[in-house]
Amino acid sequence: MADQERTVTGVQTVLTYSYLNEAAAFALEQAIDSEEGRFYNCLCSKGMSAFCLEAYVNHVGMDRIEHWDEWAPPLDKLRRIAED
């Protein structure tokens, strides 16, 4: 049978907050398991957690609020979602 070239198309949804949450959890696990580099792993975990929260707020905001502004300060975004 001869090889045939085929084109496959599809749609994929990337949930950034999910990747960031996994990265934060992994860095925290590394900090717990090893004393060497613990400070940097904790720092990475905290940073990824903050980015995760903002990404999730953007996800919820875009889904629930018309004219969502991704460039607004994070605290303003949380207030908008809380008011909705």
PDB file of N, CA, C and O in Angstrom:
ATOM      1  N   MET A   1       0.852  -1.177   0.000  1.00  0.00           N
ATOM      2  CA  MET A   1       0.000   0.000   0.000  1.00  0.00           C
ATOM      3  C   MET A   1       0.900   1.243   0.000  1.00  0.00           C
ATOM      4  O   MET A   1       1.833   1.343   0.797  1.00  0.00           O
ATOM      5  N   ALA A   2       0.614   2.168  -0.885  1.00  0.00           N
ATOM      6  CA  ALA A   2       1.415   3.386  -1.001  1.00  0.00           C
ATOM      7  C   ALA A   2       1.067   4.367   0.117  1.00  0.00           C
ATOM      8  O   ALA A   2      -0.071   4.428   0.582  1.00  0.00           O
ATOM      9  N   ASP A   3       2.086   5.139   0.539  1.00  0.00           N
ATOM     10  CA  ASP A   3       1.853   6.177   1.548  1.00  0.00           C
ATOM     11  C   ASP A   3       1.000   7.283   0.952  1.00  0.00           C
ATOM     12  O   ASP A   3       1.225   7.717  -0.178  1.00  0.00           O
ATOM     13  N   GLN A   4       0.047   7.721   1.701  1.00  0.00           N
ATOM     14  CA  GLN A   4      -0.814   8.810   1.262  1.00  0.00           C
ATOM     15  C   GLN A   4      -0.622   9.991   2.199  1.00  0.00           C
ATOM     16  O   GLN A   4      -0.493   9.826   3.412  1.00  0.00           O
ATOM     17  N   GLU A   5      -0.606  11.173   1.622  1.00  0.00           N
ATOM     18  CA  GLU A   5      -0.496  12.385   2.433  1.00  0.00           C
ATOM     19  C   GLU A   5      -1.898  12.847   2.795  1.00  0.00           C
ATOM     20  O   GLU A   5      -2.771  12.960   1.935  1.00  0.00           O
ATOM     21  N   ARG A   6      -2.098  13.109   4.070  1.00  0.00           N
ATOM     22  CA  ARG A   6      -3.412  13.557   4.533  1.00  0.00           C
ATOM     23  C   ARG A   6      -3.246  14.801   5.387  1.00  0.00           C
ATOM     24  O   ARG A   6      -2.254  14.971   6.096  1.00  0.00           O
ATOM     25  N   THR A   7      -4.234  15.652   5.298  1.00  0.00           N
ATOM     26  CA  THR A   7      -4.254  16.857   6.109  1.00  0.00           C
ATOM     27  C   THR A   7      -5.323  16.706   7.181  1.00  0.00           C
ATOM     28  O   THR A   7      -6.469  16.355   6.899  1.00  0.00           O
ATOM     29  N   VAL A   8      -4.922  16.976   8.406  1.00  0.00           N
ATOM     30  CA  VAL A   8      -5.847  16.879   9.527  1.00  0.00           C
ATOM     31  C   VAL A   8      -5.964  18.272  10.140  1.00  0.00           C
ATOM     32  O   VAL A   8      -4.959  18.937  10.392  1.00  0.00           O
ATOM     33  N   THR A   9      -7.187  18.700  10.373  1.00  0.00           N
ATOM     34  CA  THR A   9      -7.392  19.998  11.008  1.00  0.00           C
ATOM     35  C   THR A   9      -8.206  19.807  12.277  1.00  0.00           C
ATOM     36  O   THR A   9      -8.907  18.809  12.444  1.00  0.00           O
ATOM     37  N   GLY A  10      -8.099  20.780  13.160  1.00  0.00           N
ATOM     38  CA  GLY A  10      -8.854  20.693  14.408  1.00  0.00           C
ATOM     39  C   GLY A  10      -8.719  21.983  15.193  1.00  0.00           C
ATOM     40  O   GLY A  10      -8.060  22.931  14.767  1.00  0.00           O
ATOM     41  N   VAL A  11      -9.348  21.992  16.330  1.00  0.00           N
ATOM     42  CA  VAL A  11      -9.311  23.149  17.215  1.00  0.00           C
ATOM     43  C   VAL A  11      -8.866  22.664  18.582  1.00  0.00           C
ATOM     44  O   VAL A  11      -9.309  21.620  19.060  1.00  0.00           O
ATOM     45  N   GLN A  12      -7.990  23.432  19.203  1.00  0.00           N
ATOM     46  CA  GLN A  12      -7.524  23.088  20.534  1.00  0.00           C
ATOM     47  C   GLN A  12      -7.658  24.307  21.435  1.00  0.00           C
ATOM     48  O   GLN A  12      -7.292  25.418  21.051  1.00  0.00           O
ATOM     49  N   THR A  13      -8.177  24.096  22.617  1.00  0.00           N
ATOM     50  CA  THR A  13      -8.290  25.166  23.587  1.00  0.00           C
ATOM     51  C   THR A  13      -7.137  25.037  24.568  1.00  0.00           C
ATOM     52  O   THR A  13      -6.954  23.988  25.186  1.00  0.00           O
ATOM     53  N   VAL A  14      -6.363  26.099  24.711  1.00  0.00           N
ATOM     54  CA  VAL A  14      -5.244  26.105  25.649  1.00  0.00           C
ATOM     55  C   VAL A  14      -5.688  26.877  26.887  1.00  0.00           C
ATOM     56  O   VAL A  14      -6.037  28.055  26.806  1.00  0.00           O
ATOM     57  N   LEU A  15      -5.671  26.213  28.009  1.00  0.00           N
ATOM     58  CA  LEU A  15      -6.021  26.848  29.274  1.00  0.00           C
ATOM     59  C   LEU A  15      -4.720  27.178  30.011  1.00  0.00           C
ATOM     60  O   LEU A  15      -4.182  26.361  30.759  1.00  0.00           O
ATOM     61  N   THR A  16      -4.238  28.386  29.778  1.00  0.00           N
ATOM     62  CA  THR A  16      -2.953  28.812  30.305  1.00  0.00           C
ATOM     63  C   THR A  16      -2.871  28.655  31.814  1.00  0.00           C
ATOM     64  O   THR A  16      -1.839  28.248  32.347  1.00  0.00           O
ATOM     65  N   TYR A  17      -3.961  28.979  32.503  1.00  0.00           N
ATOM     66  CA  TYR A  17      -3.931  28.888  33.957  1.00  0.00           C
ATOM     67  C   TYR A  17      -3.650  27.465  34.429  1.00  0.00           C
ATOM     68  O   TYR A  17      -3.080  27.271  35.503  1.00  0.00           O
ATOM     69  N   SER A  18      -4.038  26.485  33.653  1.00  0.00           N
ATOM     70  CA  SER A  18      -3.793  25.093  34.022  1.00  0.00           C
ATOM     71  C   SER A  18      -2.301  24.772  33.969  1.00  0.00           C
ATOM     72  O   SER A  18      -1.771  24.124  34.872  1.00  0.00           O
ATOM     73  N   TYR A  19      -1.625  25.224  32.914  1.00  0.00           N
ATOM     74  CA  TYR A  19      -0.180  25.018  32.809  1.00  0.00           C
ATOM     75  C   TYR A  19       0.560  25.740  33.930  1.00  0.00           C
ATOM     76  O   TYR A  19       1.494  25.193  34.517  1.00  0.00           O
ATOM     77  N   LEU A  20       0.145  26.957  34.223  1.00  0.00           N
ATOM     78  CA  LEU A  20       0.790  27.728  35.280  1.00  0.00           C
ATOM     79  C   LEU A  20       0.583  27.084  36.642  1.00  0.00           C
ATOM     80  O   LEU A  20       1.487  27.092  37.477  1.00  0.00           O
ATOM     81  N   ASN A  21      -0.593  26.530  36.871  1.00  0.00           N
ATOM     82  CA  ASN A  21      -0.858  25.839  38.130  1.00  0.00           C
ATOM     83  C   ASN A  21       0.037  24.613  38.277  1.00  0.00           C
ATOM     84  O   ASN A  21       0.567  24.348  39.356  1.00  0.00           O
ATOM     85  N   GLU A  22       0.203  23.869  37.189  1.00  0.00           N
ATOM     86  CA  GLU A  22       1.082  22.697  37.219  1.00  0.00           C
ATOM     87  C   GLU A  22       2.530  23.099  37.475  1.00  0.00           C
ATOM     88  O   GLU A  22       3.241  22.424  38.220  1.00  0.00           O
ATOM     89  N   ALA A  23       2.968  24.193  36.864  1.00  0.00           N
ATOM     90  CA  ALA A  23       4.336  24.669  37.075  1.00  0.00           C
ATOM     91  C   ALA A  23       4.548  25.091  38.528  1.00  0.00           C
ATOM     92  O   ALA A  23       5.590  24.800  39.115  1.00  0.00           O
ATOM     93  N   ALA A  24       3.562  25.777  39.108  1.00  0.00           N
ATOM     94  CA  ALA A  24       3.654  26.197  40.511  1.00  0.00           C
ATOM     95  C   ALA A  24       3.713  24.979  41.429  1.00  0.00           C
ATOM     96  O   ALA A  24       4.515  24.943  42.362  1.00  0.00           O
ATOM     97  N   ALA A  25       2.881  23.998  41.173  1.00  0.00           N
ATOM     98  CA  ALA A  25       2.865  22.787  41.998  1.00  0.00           C
ATOM     99  C   ALA A  25       4.180  22.024  41.878  1.00  0.00           C
ATOM    100  O   ALA A  25       4.689  21.504  42.871  1.00  0.00           O
ATOM    101  N   PHE A  26       4.729  21.954  40.671  1.00  0.00           N
ATOM    102  CA  PHE A  26       5.993  21.256  40.459  1.00  0.00           C
ATOM    103  C   PHE A  26       7.128  21.957  41.203  1.00  0.00           C
ATOM    104  O   PHE A  26       7.939  21.302  41.857  1.00  0.00           O
ATOM    105  N   ALA A  27       7.188  23.287  41.106  1.00  0.00           N
ATOM    106  CA  ALA A  27       8.240  24.035  41.790  1.00  0.00           C
ATOM    107  C   ALA A  27       8.122  23.877  43.306  1.00  0.00           C
ATOM    108  O   ALA A  27       9.133  23.763  43.998  1.00  0.00           O
ATOM    109  N   LEU A  28       6.905  23.870  43.817  1.00  0.00           N
ATOM    110  CA  LEU A  28       6.703  23.676  45.254  1.00  0.00           C
ATOM    111  C   LEU A  28       7.148  22.276  45.676  1.00  0.00           C
ATOM    112  O   LEU A  28       7.765  22.104  46.727  1.00  0.00           O
ATOM    113  N   GLU A  29       6.834  21.290  44.858  1.00  0.00           N
ATOM    114  CA  GLU A  29       7.274  19.922  45.137  1.00  0.00           C
ATOM    115  C   GLU A  29       8.798  19.835  45.182  1.00  0.00           C
ATOM    116  O   GLU A  29       9.368  19.170  46.048  1.00  0.00           O
ATOM    117  N   GLN A  30       9.444  20.511  44.246  1.00  0.00           N
ATOM    118  CA  GLN A  30      10.904  20.535  44.224  1.00  0.00           C
ATOM    119  C   GLN A  30      11.469  21.207  45.475  1.00  0.00           C
ATOM    120  O   GLN A  30      12.482  20.767  46.018  1.00  0.00           O
ATOM    121  N   ALA A  31      10.815  22.263  45.923  1.00  0.00           N
ATOM    122  CA  ALA A  31      11.259  22.967  47.127  1.00  0.00           C
ATOM    123  C   ALA A  31      11.133  22.075  48.356  1.00  0.00           C
ATOM    124  O   ALA A  31      11.992  22.103  49.238  1.00  0.00           O
ATOM    125  N   ILE A  32      10.078  21.295  48.416  1.00  0.00           N
ATOM    126  CA  ILE A  32       9.866  20.399  49.552  1.00  0.00           C
ATOM    127  C   ILE A  32      10.879  19.253  49.543  1.00  0.00           C
ATOM    128  O   ILE A  32      11.388  18.855  50.591  1.00  0.00           O
ATOM    129  N   ASP A  33      11.163  18.730  48.356  1.00  0.00           N
ATOM    130  CA  ASP A  33      12.027  17.553  48.235  1.00  0.00           C
ATOM    131  C   ASP A  33      13.512  17.837  48.378  1.00  0.00           C
ATOM    132  O   ASP A  33      14.270  16.938  48.743  1.00  0.00           O
ATOM    133  N   SER A  34      13.951  19.059  48.102  1.00  0.00           N
ATOM    134  CA  SER A  34      15.379  19.342  48.101  1.00  0.00           C
ATOM    135  C   SER A  34      15.678  20.673  48.780  1.00  0.00           C
ATOM    136  O   SER A  34      15.066  21.696  48.476  1.00  0.00           O
ATOM    137  N   GLU A  35      16.628  20.637  49.700  1.00  0.00           N
ATOM    138  CA  GLU A  35      16.999  21.874  50.386  1.00  0.00           C
ATOM    139  C   GLU A  35      17.806  22.795  49.460  1.00  0.00           C
ATOM    140  O   GLU A  35      17.720  24.019  49.559  1.00  0.00           O
ATOM    141  N   GLU A  36      18.577  22.198  48.574  1.00  0.00           N
ATOM    142  CA  GLU A  36      19.381  22.985  47.647  1.00  0.00           C
ATOM    143  C   GLU A  36      18.466  23.684  46.637  1.00  0.00           C
ATOM    144  O   GLU A  36      17.693  23.026  45.940  1.00  0.00           O
ATOM    145  N   GLY A  37      18.552  24.978  46.561  1.00  0.00           N
ATOM    146  CA  GLY A  37      17.735  25.747  45.627  1.00  0.00           C
ATOM    147  C   GLY A  37      16.310  25.971  46.103  1.00  0.00           C
ATOM    148  O   GLY A  37      15.457  26.409  45.331  1.00  0.00           O
ATOM    149  N   ARG A  38      16.046  25.676  47.366  1.00  0.00           N
ATOM    150  CA  ARG A  38      14.677  25.778  47.897  1.00  0.00           C
ATOM    151  C   ARG A  38      14.114  27.190  47.734  1.00  0.00           C
ATOM    152  O   ARG A  38      12.959  27.354  47.341  1.00  0.00           O
ATOM    153  N   PHE A  39      14.917  28.201  48.031  1.00  0.00           N
ATOM    154  CA  PHE A  39      14.450  29.585  47.910  1.00  0.00           C
ATOM    155  C   PHE A  39      13.976  29.876  46.489  1.00  0.00           C
ATOM    156  O   PHE A  39      12.917  30.473  46.294  1.00  0.00           O
ATOM    157  N   TYR A  40      14.755  29.457  45.502  1.00  0.00           N
ATOM    158  CA  TYR A  40      14.414  29.744  44.105  1.00  0.00           C
ATOM    159  C   TYR A  40      13.181  28.959  43.653  1.00  0.00           C
ATOM    160  O   TYR A  40      12.368  29.463  42.878  1.00  0.00           O
ATOM    161  N   ASN A  41      13.050  27.745  44.134  1.00  0.00           N
ATOM    162  CA  ASN A  41      11.851  26.973  43.807  1.00  0.00           C
ATOM    163  C   ASN A  41      10.610  27.588  44.438  1.00  0.00           C
ATOM    164  O   ASN A  41       9.550  27.627  43.813  1.00  0.00           O
ATOM    165  N   CYS A  42      10.735  28.071  45.679  1.00  0.00           N
ATOM    166  CA  CYS A  42       9.599  28.748  46.322  1.00  0.00           C
ATOM    167  C   CYS A  42       9.254  30.036  45.580  1.00  0.00           C
ATOM    168  O   CYS A  42       8.081  30.352  45.376  1.00  0.00           O
ATOM    169  N   LEU A  43      10.280  30.770  45.181  1.00  0.00           N
ATOM    170  CA  LEU A  43      10.074  32.002  44.427  1.00  0.00           C
ATOM    171  C   LEU A  43       9.361  31.716  43.104  1.00  0.00           C
ATOM    172  O   LEU A  43       8.435  32.431  42.721  1.00  0.00           O
ATOM    173  N   CYS A  44       9.793  30.683  42.426  1.00  0.00           N
ATOM    174  CA  CYS A  44       9.169  30.287  41.158  1.00  0.00           C
ATOM    175  C   CYS A  44       7.717  29.871  41.395  1.00  0.00           C
ATOM    176  O   CYS A  44       6.832  30.241  40.622  1.00  0.00           O
ATOM    177  N   SER A  45       7.472  29.112  42.447  1.00  0.00           N
ATOM    178  CA  SER A  45       6.117  28.659  42.749  1.00  0.00           C
ATOM    179  C   SER A  45       5.187  29.835  43.032  1.00  0.00           C
ATOM    180  O   SER A  45       4.050  29.862  42.561  1.00  0.00           O
ATOM    181  N   LYS A  46       5.674  30.800  43.798  1.00  0.00           N
ATOM    182  CA  LYS A  46       4.856  31.989  44.102  1.00  0.00           C
ATOM    183  C   LYS A  46       4.559  32.786  42.841  1.00  0.00           C
ATOM    184  O   LYS A  46       3.428  33.225  42.633  1.00  0.00           O
ATOM    185  N   GLY A  47       5.566  32.973  42.005  1.00  0.00           N
ATOM    186  CA  GLY A  47       5.371  33.721  40.760  1.00  0.00           C
ATOM    187  C   GLY A  47       4.386  33.034  39.830  1.00  0.00           C
ATOM    188  O   GLY A  47       3.495  33.675  39.274  1.00  0.00           O
ATOM    189  N   MET A  48       4.550  31.728  39.662  1.00  0.00           N
ATOM    190  CA  MET A  48       3.640  30.975  38.796  1.00  0.00           C
ATOM    191  C   MET A  48       2.216  30.990  39.360  1.00  0.00           C
ATOM    192  O   MET A  48       1.248  31.025  38.600  1.00  0.00           O
ATOM    193  N   SER A  49       2.086  30.966  40.686  1.00  0.00           N
ATOM    194  CA  SER A  49       0.754  31.022  41.313  1.00  0.00           C
ATOM    195  C   SER A  49       0.085  32.362  41.026  1.00  0.00           C
ATOM    196  O   SER A  49      -1.112  32.411  40.743  1.00  0.00           O
ATOM    197  N   ALA A  50       0.846  33.443  41.098  1.00  0.00           N
ATOM    198  CA  ALA A  50       0.290  34.769  40.815  1.00  0.00           C
ATOM    199  C   ALA A  50      -0.144  34.869  39.354  1.00  0.00           C
ATOM    200  O   ALA A  50      -1.225  35.377  39.056  1.00  0.00           O
ATOM    201  N   PHE A  51       0.706  34.382  38.442  1.00  0.00           N
ATOM    202  CA  PHE A  51       0.339  34.402  37.027  1.00  0.00           C
ATOM    203  C   PHE A  51      -0.870  33.505  36.764  1.00  0.00           C
ATOM    204  O   PHE A  51      -1.722  33.825  35.935  1.00  0.00           O
ATOM    205  N   CYS A  52      -0.934  32.382  37.476  1.00  0.00           N
ATOM    206  CA  CYS A  52      -2.070  31.458  37.341  1.00  0.00           C
ATOM    207  C   CYS A  52      -3.365  32.151  37.731  1.00  0.00           C
ATOM    208  O   CYS A  52      -4.368  32.044  37.025  1.00  0.00           O
ATOM    209  N   LEU A  53      -3.346  32.857  38.850  1.00  0.00           N
ATOM    210  CA  LEU A  53      -4.543  33.554  39.304  1.00  0.00           C
ATOM    211  C   LEU A  53      -4.987  34.593  38.277  1.00  0.00           C
ATOM    212  O   LEU A  53      -6.172  34.686  37.958  1.00  0.00           O
ATOM    213  N   GLU A  54      -4.043  35.368  37.765  1.00  0.00           N
ATOM    214  CA  GLU A  54      -4.416  36.388  36.781  1.00  0.00           C
ATOM    215  C   GLU A  54      -4.941  35.751  35.491  1.00  0.00           C
ATOM    216  O   GLU A  54      -5.901  36.245  34.899  1.00  0.00           O
ATOM    217  N   ALA A  55      -4.315  34.660  35.060  1.00  0.00           N
ATOM    218  CA  ALA A  55      -4.789  33.973  33.851  1.00  0.00           C
ATOM    219  C   ALA A  55      -6.199  33.424  34.053  1.00  0.00           C
ATOM    220  O   ALA A  55      -7.024  33.476  33.140  1.00  0.00           O
ATOM    221  N   TYR A  56      -6.475  32.901  35.242  1.00  0.00           N
ATOM    222  CA  TYR A  56      -7.815  32.376  35.518  1.00  0.00           C
ATOM    223  C   TYR A  56      -8.844  33.505  35.558  1.00  0.00           C
ATOM    224  O   TYR A  56      -9.953  33.359  35.045  1.00  0.00           O
ATOM    225  N   VAL A  57      -8.473  34.626  36.168  1.00  0.00           N
ATOM    226  CA  VAL A  57      -9.376  35.783  36.213  1.00  0.00           C
ATOM    227  C   VAL A  57      -9.677  36.251  34.787  1.00  0.00           C
ATOM    228  O   VAL A  57     -10.825  36.563  34.472  1.00  0.00           O
ATOM    229  N   ASN A  58      -8.667  36.302  33.927  1.00  0.00           N
ATOM    230  CA  ASN A  58      -8.897  36.676  32.529  1.00  0.00           C
ATOM    231  C   ASN A  58      -9.807  35.674  31.831  1.00  0.00           C
ATOM    232  O   ASN A  58     -10.680  36.062  31.055  1.00  0.00           O
ATOM    233  N   HIS A  59      -9.606  34.393  32.102  1.00  0.00           N
ATOM    234  CA  HIS A  59     -10.448  33.360  31.501  1.00  0.00           C
ATOM    235  C   HIS A  59     -11.914  33.554  31.905  1.00  0.00           C
ATOM    236  O   HIS A  59     -12.804  33.532  31.056  1.00  0.00           O
ATOM    237  N   VAL A  60     -12.154  33.742  33.189  1.00  0.00           N
ATOM    238  CA  VAL A  60     -13.516  33.944  33.684  1.00  0.00           C
ATOM    239  C   VAL A  60     -14.081  35.253  33.149  1.00  0.00           C
ATOM    240  O   VAL A  60     -15.234  35.306  32.721  1.00  0.00           O
ATOM    241  N   GLY A  61     -13.272  36.306  33.172  1.00  0.00           N
ATOM    242  CA  GLY A  61     -13.729  37.612  32.707  1.00  0.00           C
ATOM    243  C   GLY A  61     -14.130  37.605  31.242  1.00  0.00           C
ATOM    244  O   GLY A  61     -15.168  38.161  30.879  1.00  0.00           O
ATOM    245  N   MET A  62     -13.314  36.978  30.393  1.00  0.00           N
ATOM    246  CA  MET A  62     -13.640  36.928  28.965  1.00  0.00           C
ATOM    247  C   MET A  62     -14.898  36.118  28.714  1.00  0.00           C
ATOM    248  O   MET A  62     -15.645  36.397  27.776  1.00  0.00           O
ATOM    249  N   ASP A  63     -15.133  35.119  29.546  1.00  0.00           N
ATOM    250  CA  ASP A  63     -16.294  34.252  29.385  1.00  0.00           C
ATOM    251  C   ASP A  63     -17.580  34.910  29.879  1.00  0.00           C
ATOM    252  O   ASP A  63     -18.645  34.682  29.305  1.00  0.00           O
ATOM    253  N   ARG A  64     -17.500  35.721  30.931  1.00  0.00           N
ATOM    254  CA  ARG A  64     -18.709  36.236  31.582  1.00  0.00           C
ATOM    255  C   ARG A  64     -18.988  37.720  31.374  1.00  0.00           C
ATOM    256  O   ARG A  64     -20.127  38.155  31.540  1.00  0.00           O
ATOM    257  N   ILE A  65     -17.972  38.509  31.015  1.00  0.00           N
ATOM    258  CA  ILE A  65     -18.150  39.963  30.963  1.00  0.00           C
ATOM    259  C   ILE A  65     -17.876  40.473  29.554  1.00  0.00           C
ATOM    260  O   ILE A  65     -16.803  40.255  28.993  1.00  0.00           O
ATOM    261  N   GLU A  66     -18.860  41.149  29.004  1.00  0.00           N
ATOM    262  CA  GLU A  66     -18.712  41.734  27.677  1.00  0.00           C
ATOM    263  C   GLU A  66     -17.718  42.891  27.745  1.00  0.00           C
ATOM    264  O   GLU A  66     -17.696  43.628  28.731  1.00  0.00           O
ATOM    265  N   HIS A  67     -16.914  43.056  26.732  1.00  0.00           N
ATOM    266  CA  HIS A  67     -15.884  44.102  26.651  1.00  0.00           C
ATOM    267  C   HIS A  67     -14.853  43.960  27.770  1.00  0.00           C
ATOM    268  O   HIS A  67     -14.482  44.946  28.407  1.00  0.00           O
ATOM    269  N   TRP A  68     -14.398  42.748  28.002  1.00  0.00           N
ATOM    270  CA  TRP A  68     -13.393  42.481  29.019  1.00  0.00           C
ATOM    271  C   TRP A  68     -12.069  43.128  28.621  1.00  0.00           C
ATOM    272  O   TRP A  68     -11.630  43.002  27.478  1.00  0.00           O
ATOM    273  N   ASP A  69     -11.446  43.810  29.551  1.00  0.00           N
ATOM    274  CA  ASP A  69     -10.184  44.503  29.297  1.00  0.00           C
ATOM    275  C   ASP A  69      -9.044  43.732  29.955  1.00  0.00           C
ATOM    276  O   ASP A  69      -8.868  43.806  31.172  1.00  0.00           O
ATOM    277  N   GLU A  70      -8.267  42.993  29.160  1.00  0.00           N
ATOM    278  CA  GLU A  70      -7.161  42.205  29.705  1.00  0.00           C
ATOM    279  C   GLU A  70      -6.023  43.079  30.229  1.00  0.00           C
ATOM    280  O   GLU A  70      -5.185  42.601  30.994  1.00  0.00           O
ATOM    281  N   TRP A  71      -5.980  44.329  29.837  1.00  0.00           N
ATOM    282  CA  TRP A  71      -4.864  45.187  30.229  1.00  0.00           C
ATOM    283  C   TRP A  71      -5.152  45.999  31.482  1.00  0.00           C
ATOM    284  O   TRP A  71      -4.326  46.819  31.883  1.00  0.00           O
ATOM    285  N   ALA A  72      -6.277  45.795  32.095  1.00  0.00           N
ATOM    286  CA  ALA A  72      -6.605  46.498  33.340  1.00  0.00           C
ATOM    287  C   ALA A  72      -5.761  45.927  34.479  1.00  0.00           C
ATOM    288  O   ALA A  72      -5.305  44.786  34.407  1.00  0.00           O
ATOM    289  N   PRO A  73      -5.556  46.719  35.521  1.00  0.00           N
ATOM    290  CA  PRO A  73      -4.817  46.205  36.690  1.00  0.00           C
ATOM    291  C   PRO A  73      -5.536  44.995  37.299  1.00  0.00           C
ATOM    292  O   PRO A  73      -6.766  44.947  37.308  1.00  0.00           O
ATOM    293  N   PRO A  74      -4.776  44.022  37.808  1.00  0.00           N
ATOM    294  CA  PRO A  74      -5.378  42.791  38.337  1.00  0.00           C
ATOM    295  C   PRO A  74      -6.443  43.027  39.416  1.00  0.00           C
ATOM    296  O   PRO A  74      -7.462  42.335  39.420  1.00  0.00           O
ATOM    297  N   LEU A  75      -6.239  43.966  40.311  1.00  0.00           N
ATOM    298  CA  LEU A  75      -7.224  44.212  41.359  1.00  0.00           C
ATOM    299  C   LEU A  75      -8.540  44.732  40.777  1.00  0.00           C
ATOM    300  O   LEU A  75      -9.616  44.383  41.262  1.00  0.00           O
ATOM    301  N   ASP A  76      -8.455  45.560  39.746  1.00  0.00           N
ATOM    302  CA  ASP A  76      -9.670  46.043  39.066  1.00  0.00           C
ATOM    303  C   ASP A  76     -10.424  44.884  38.409  1.00  0.00           C
ATOM    304  O   ASP A  76     -11.655  44.854  38.405  1.00  0.00           O
ATOM    305  N   LYS A  77      -9.673  43.935  37.857  1.00  0.00           N
ATOM    306  CA  LYS A  77     -10.299  42.769  37.230  1.00  0.00           C
ATOM    307  C   LYS A  77     -11.074  41.955  38.272  1.00  0.00           C
ATOM    308  O   LYS A  77     -12.210  41.544  38.037  1.00  0.00           O
ATOM    309  N   LEU A  78     -10.438  41.732  39.425  1.00  0.00           N
ATOM    310  CA  LEU A  78     -11.118  40.976  40.480  1.00  0.00           C
ATOM    311  C   LEU A  78     -12.386  41.679  40.951  1.00  0.00           C
ATOM    312  O   LEU A  78     -13.406  41.036  41.198  1.00  0.00           O
ATOM    313  N   ARG A  79     -12.316  42.986  41.071  1.00  0.00           N
ATOM    314  CA  ARG A  79     -13.495  43.760  41.490  1.00  0.00           C
ATOM    315  C   ARG A  79     -14.633  43.625  40.469  1.00  0.00           C
ATOM    316  O   ARG A  79     -15.795  43.465  40.839  1.00  0.00           O
ATOM    317  N   ARG A  80     -14.279  43.693  39.181  1.00  0.00           N
ATOM    318  CA  ARG A  80     -15.304  43.557  38.133  1.00  0.00           C
ATOM    319  C   ARG A  80     -15.987  42.215  38.173  1.00  0.00           C
ATOM    320  O   ARG A  80     -17.204  42.126  38.010  1.00  0.00           O
ATOM    321  N   ILE A  81     -15.213  41.169  38.390  1.00  0.00           N
ATOM    322  CA  ILE A  81     -15.788  39.834  38.461  1.00  0.00           C
ATOM    323  C   ILE A  81     -16.655  39.698  39.709  1.00  0.00           C
ATOM    324  O   ILE A  81     -17.726  39.094  39.656  1.00  0.00           O
ATOM    325  N   ALA A  82     -16.204  40.249  40.821  1.00  0.00           N
ATOM    326  CA  ALA A  82     -16.963  40.178  42.070  1.00  0.00           C
ATOM    327  C   ALA A  82     -18.289  40.912  41.953  1.00  0.00           C
ATOM    328  O   ALA A  82     -19.283  40.498  42.550  1.00  0.00           O
ATOM    329  N   GLU A  83     -18.312  42.004  41.187  1.00  0.00           N
ATOM    330  CA  GLU A  83     -19.538  42.781  41.013  1.00  0.00           C
ATOM    331  C   GLU A  83     -20.523  42.087  40.076  1.00  0.00           C
ATOM    332  O   GLU A  83     -21.729  42.315  40.175  1.00  0.00           O
ATOM    333  N   ASP A  84     -20.038  41.260  39.187  1.00  0.00           N
ATOM    334  CA  ASP A  84     -20.877  40.603  38.187  1.00  0.00           C
ATOM    335  C   ASP A  84     -21.801  39.581  38.799  1.00  0.00           C
ATOM    336  O   ASP A  84     -22.572  38.941  38.085  1.00  0.00           O
TER     337      ASP A  84
END
